[in-house]
Amino acid sequence: MKPEMRRRRSFGRRKVCPFCADKSLHIDYKTPSMLKRFITERGRIVPRRISGVCAQHQRKLQVSVKRARMVALMPYSTTGID
């Protein structure tokens, strides 16, 4: 491979789980304002590697988002045409 074609990997700082860092935060399906932080504008759940949430809290977050959708506190997807 040519030297100018090589890419350097940039390793940034490791993201810290906001729920592990602040013990007062609780994941609850009844607080959609907190859950919206972990949802894209299209309505999809943001993956762990992007949001920085640990595996344990990501599972709880996933269940809470799905429950909030079932109770109609959050939309399943956005309306509109591409």
Secondary structure by P-SEA (a helix, b strand, c coil): cccccbbbbbbcccccccccccccccccccccccccccccccccccccccccccaaaaaaaaaaaaaaaaaccccccccccc
